[in-house]
Amino acid sequence: MNLWQKQRSSSTDTTACSRGEQAGFTLIEVLVASAVIALIMVSVVPLLVASQRALETAVDQGSFLVRAQKLLSQMIDGKEGLISAKDYAVYSEQNGYRLALSYVVGGGGSDSIISYQWDGNTLYRSVSAGNNLAQPPGGVGTPVFGGVTHFVVDDSDAPTISVEIGSGEILLQTKVTLRN
């Protein structure tokens, strides 16, 4: 009888070890576990990347939306807003910009011309003294809002003016009726 048979037949022999008592994993077990983990990662990682991109897009759109609302509020409301304008003019394709909206505000001899110019990506704002809208604004003013891919001023229903600002899929539109 060989040694292996002796160990199996002897119930009192403590030197024999069964598979359940051995410490560690076999190479096959480690490879199978690694393959299962790799398959899980291959299916989960693209979902995580897509959700991260969706989150970044939502944050960017939310930020654009808040900034655009502030700009429209500044452009429309208050004593320097379009709602208080005495007169306005819309210019296109001049002096380095694609579209400009200029309007006169103020009173008592201290009128100002406020202009918003758009060059296809950025909105600029300039303020100058006077009330003569016969000439378009010369050049562009101070940048106030970047990333604007859509800027439309529609005055076909004057004295109501429609202003649209957008980027990508986001589009904000407001209408204002001139008081004066």
BANUNU-300578 format. One record per residue (C-alpha): residue in three letters; x, y, z. Coordinates in steps of 0.1 Angstrom, whole numbers, plus 5000, padded with zeros to 4 digits. Layout:
% residues N
ALAXYZ
...
This chain:
% residues 180
MET500050005000
ASN501450334991
LEU501750645013
TRP498650814999
GLN496450525006
LYS497850495041
GLN496950855048
ARG493450825035
SER492750505054
SER494150635086
SER491650855105
THR494050935132
ASP496851065110
THR496951455113
THR499451515086
ALA496951465058
CYS495251785045
SER492051805025
ARG491352084999
GLY489152275023
GLU491952315049
GLN494552455025
ALA495252835026
GLY495153054994
PHE493753024959
THR494752834929
LEU495853014898
ILE492652914880
GLU490553064907
VAL492453384906
LEU492153404868
VAL488453334868
ALA487853604895
SER489953844875
ALA487953774843
VAL484653824861
ILE485854164875
ALA487154264841
LEU483754184825
ILE481954394852
MET484354684847
VAL483954674809
SER480154714813
VAL480254974841
VAL482955214831
PRO481155334799
LEU478055414820
LEU480155604845
VAL481855804817
ALA478555884800
SER476955994833
GLN480056214840
ARG479656374806
ALA475956424811
LEU476556594844
GLU479156824829
THR476756924801
ALA473956994826
VAL476257204847
ASP477457404816
GLN473957454804
GLY472757564839
SER475657804841
PHE474857944807
LEU471257974816
VAL471958174848
ARG474458404830
ALA472058464801
GLN469158544825
LYS471358794843
LEU472458954810
LEU468858984797
SER467759134830
GLN470559394828
MET469859454791
ILE466059504796
ASP465359624831
GLY466159944851
LYS467060294841
GLU469860174818
GLY467759894803
LEU465959874770
ILE462659924787
SER463660284795
ALA464960354760
LYS463960674742
ASP465060534709
TYR466960234695
ALA468660104664
VAL469759754652
TYR472859734630
SER474259434612
GLU477559334598
GLN479559644606
ASN482759744624
GLY483759384633
TYR480459254647
ARG477659064632
LEU474759234650
ALA474459534674
LEU471559674694
SER471960034705
TYR469560244725
VAL469360584741
VAL468660614779
GLY468860894803
GLY467261234805
GLY467861604813
GLY470661654788
SER472661354800
ASP471661094775
SER473760784770
ILE473960534742
ILE474160174753
SER475159914727
TYR475359544728
GLN477459394699
TRP477759034689
ASP480658894669
GLY479358534665
ASN480658404699
THR480858694724
LEU478458974734
TYR480059304741
ARG478659614758
SER479659974754
VAL478360304768
SER478960644752
ALA477560984758
GLY474961134734
ASN471761044717
ASN472661014680
LEU471860664667
ALA472560764631
GLN476060604633
PRO476560244644
PRO478860184674
GLY482460204664
GLY484159874671
VAL483259654700
GLY482959724737
THR483759534768
PRO483059154767
VAL480159064789
PHE479158714778
GLY481158444759
GLY479858134742
VAL476858294726
THR476158124693
HIS472758274688
PHE471758644692
VAL468658774675
VAL466959114678
ASP463559124662
ASP461859464660
SER459259374634
ASP456459434660
ALA457859774672
PRO457559914698
THR457959554710
ILE461459414706
SER462259044709
VAL465758954721
GLU467058594719
ILE470358464733
GLY471458104729
SER474157844728
GLY473757494716
GLU470357364726
ILE469657644751
LEU467757944739
LEU466358234760
GLN463958474746
THR462358784760
LYS460159054747
VAL460059414758
THR457759694749
LEU459460034749
ARG457860284772
ASN458760594754
